[in-house]
Amino acid sequence: MTTLVENVMTTDVASVNRDASFHAVAELLISRGVSGAPVVDDDNCVVGVVSEDDLLAKQEFKQRYYGDDYRPPLRARIRHSTRAGGGGYRKSLGETAGELMTSPARVTTPDTPVVSAARLMDRYGVKRLPVVDQDGRLVGIVSRHDLVKVFLRPDEDIERQIRLILRADTHNLDVTVDEGVVTLAGTLPERSRAAVAVRLAENVDGVVSVRDDLSWKHDDIGDIPIWGGA
């Protein structure tokens, strides 16, 4: 069974309304010990994410220009804006979560496989994803730390699931799991069944890698490229 986001997400989410003040956002991040939080509207729909980096943009400008009343030259604003990806100066003037946040937010849903969520985080370079329902309302949050938990699944559980998936061939197979590394050994009737067995084991949640020590009696694939096999 594939692990879904709903199985690992946190439902007690540290979120802020888009009208929350700069200080309210900072206090939330510090008190909850998080580096970022979803920003929601009055209907609890996610409209963005505010992070420590967003807050530091304001502090950096304060330190650089010695006070809130000072407006830096246009050239300086453009230079910093370019370095900050176009939003540094704007965010430095922000006073609410809605003005400080990064939008639109990258989100996921409870029924998304954790592998897909991990790929989404990697693609956009984010550390967390707000989890929303079909109406876009916040129901949880999933972090990289939550996804790593999948790979801490007990070896016994992994072995049990692999044996269940490969039950038609288990009398011919030796399945062992050591710290998430699966070893498949034994002899199967066809090469194609050996290849399928390896791929199925690789797709089990918690599997770090699969060592293929399988052999077969009949090569029904020939020169067609496959994964696995002896």
C-alpha positions in Angstrom: 0.0 0.0 0.0 1.3 3.4 -1.0 1.8 5.9 1.9 -0.2 9.1 1.3 0.4 12.6 2.5 -2.5 12.2 5.0 -0.6 9.4 6.7 2.4 11.6 7.6 1.1 15.2 7.6 0.7 17.4 10.7 -2.8 18.6 11.3 -1.9 21.1 14.1 -0.7 23.8 11.6 0.9 27.0 12.6 -0.8 29.3 10.1 -1.5 33.1 10.0 -4.3 35.2 8.4 -3.2 37.4 5.5 -3.9 40.4 7.7 -1.6 39.3 10.5 1.1 41.9 11.4 4.8 41.5 10.9 5.3 41.1 14.6 2.5 38.5 14.9 4.1 36.4 12.2 7.5 36.6 13.8 6.1 35.7 17.2 4.3 32.7 15.7 7.4 31.3 13.9 9.5 31.7 17.1 7.0 30.3 19.5 6.2 27.3 17.3 9.8 26.7 16.3 9.1 26.6 12.6 10.8 28.4 9.7 7.6 29.1 7.7 3.8 29.1 7.9 0.9 29.0 5.5 -1.0 32.3 5.0 -4.8 31.9 4.8 -7.7 34.1 4.0 -10.9 34.5 6.1 -12.2 31.2 4.6 -9.1 29.3 5.7 -8.0 29.0 2.0 -4.2 29.0 1.5 -3.1 32.1 -0.4 0.6 32.0 0.2 3.5 31.0 2.6 5.5 33.3 4.8 8.9 32.3 6.0 11.9 33.5 7.9 13.5 34.6 4.6 10.5 36.8 3.9 10.9 38.5 7.3 14.6 38.9 7.0 14.1 40.9 3.7 12.5 43.6 5.8 15.2 43.5 8.5 18.0 43.6 5.9 16.6 46.8 4.4 16.2 48.3 7.8 19.9 47.7 8.6 21.1 48.8 5.2 19.2 52.1 5.1 19.2 52.9 8.8 15.5 53.4 9.4 12.0 53.0 8.0 11.8 56.6 6.9 14.7 56.4 4.5 13.8 55.5 0.9 16.9 54.2 -1.0 17.7 55.4 -4.5 16.0 53.8 -7.4 19.3 52.2 -8.5 19.8 50.5 -5.1 16.2 49.3 -5.1 16.5 47.7 -8.5 19.9 46.1 -7.6 18.5 44.5 -4.5 15.3 43.6 -6.2 17.2 41.7 -8.8 19.3 39.8 -6.3 16.2 38.9 -4.3 14.3 37.5 -7.3 12.3 40.6 -7.8 10.5 40.8 -4.5 13.1 41.8 -2.0 12.4 45.5 -1.9 8.6 45.0 -2.0 8.8 42.6 0.9 11.0 44.9 2.9 8.1 47.4 3.0 5.5 44.8 4.0 3.6 45.1 7.2 1.3 42.2 7.0 1.6 38.5 6.2 -0.2 39.1 2.9 2.4 41.7 1.9 5.4 39.6 3.1 4.3 36.2 1.8 5.4 34.2 -1.2 2.5 33.6 -3.5 1.0 31.5 -5.0 1.8 28.7 -2.5 2.9 25.3 -3.6 0.4 22.9 -2.1 -0.5 19.3 -2.0 -3.6 17.2 -1.1 -4.2 14.4 1.5 -4.5 11.7 -1.2 -1.1 12.5 -2.8 1.5 9.8 -2.6 4.5 10.9 -0.4 6.8 10.3 -3.3 5.0 12.8 -5.4 5.1 15.3 -2.6 8.8 14.8 -2.2 9.3 15.4 -5.9 7.3 18.6 -5.7 9.4 19.9 -2.8 12.6 19.1 -4.7 11.3 20.7 -7.9 10.4 24.0 -6.3 13.1 24.0 -3.6 10.7 24.2 -0.7 10.9 22.6 2.8 7.2 22.2 3.4 3.9 22.0 1.6 0.5 23.1 2.9 -2.1 20.4 2.5 -5.5 21.5 1.2 -8.8 19.9 0.6 -10.7 20.0 -2.7 -11.9 23.6 -1.9 -8.4 24.8 -1.2 -8.9 25.0 2.6 -5.9 24.2 4.8 -6.1 20.8 6.5 -2.5 20.1 7.4 1.1 20.6 6.4 3.8 18.1 5.4 7.6 18.7 5.7 10.7 17.1 4.5 11.1 15.6 8.0 7.7 14.0 7.7 8.6 12.4 4.4 11.8 11.0 5.8 9.8 9.1 8.4 8.6 6.8 5.6 12.1 5.4 5.3 12.2 4.6 9.0 9.5 2.0 8.5 10.3 -1.3 10.4 12.0 -3.9 8.3 9.4 -6.5 9.4 6.6 -4.4 7.9 8.5 -3.9 4.6 9.2 -7.6 4.4 5.6 -8.5 5.2 4.2 -6.2 2.5 6.7 -7.5 -0.2 5.7 -11.1 0.6 2.1 -10.1 0.3 2.6 -8.4 -3.1 4.7 -11.3 -4.4 2.6 -14.0 -2.8 2.3 -16.0 -6.0 6.1 -16.4 -6.1 7.1 -16.4 -2.5 7.5 -20.2 -2.3 10.4 -19.7 -4.8 11.8 -16.5 -3.3 13.9 -15.6 -0.3 13.0 -12.1 0.9 15.2 -10.4 3.5 15.2 -6.7 4.6 18.0 -5.0 6.5 17.6 -1.3 7.3 15.4 -0.8 4.3 17.6 -2.6 1.9 15.8 -5.6 0.3 17.5 -8.7 -1.0 15.5 -10.9 -3.4 17.0 -14.4 -4.0 15.8 -17.5 -5.6 14.7 -18.9 -9.0 11.6 -18.0 -10.9 10.2 -19.7 -14.1 10.7 -16.7 -16.4 13.0 -13.7 -16.6 10.1 -11.3 -16.9 8.7 -12.4 -13.6 12.0 -11.8 -11.9 12.1 -8.3 -13.4 8.6 -7.6 -12.2 9.4 -8.8 -8.7 12.2 -6.4 -8.4 10.2 -3.4 -9.6 7.3 -4.2 -7.3 9.7 -4.4 -4.3 11.3 -1.1 -5.3 7.9 0.6 -5.2 7.1 -0.4 -1.6 7.3 2.5 0.8 10.3 2.4 3.1 12.5 0.5 0.6 15.9 2.2 0.2 17.2 -0.1 -2.5 16.7 -3.7 -3.8 19.6 -6.2 -4.3 18.6 -8.5 -7.1 20.0 -12.0 -6.6 17.3 -13.7 -8.7 17.8 -16.2 -11.4 15.3 -17.7 -13.9 14.8 -20.9 -15.9 13.5 -19.4 -19.1 14.6 -16.1 -20.7 11.3 -14.9 -22.2 12.6 -11.4 -22.8 15.8 -11.9 -24.7 17.5 -8.7 -25.8 14.7 -6.4 -24.6 16.2 -4.1 -21.9 14.8 -4.6 -18.4 15.5 -3.7 -14.9 16.8 -6.4 -12.6 17.6 -10.0 -13.5 20.7 -12.2 -13.0 
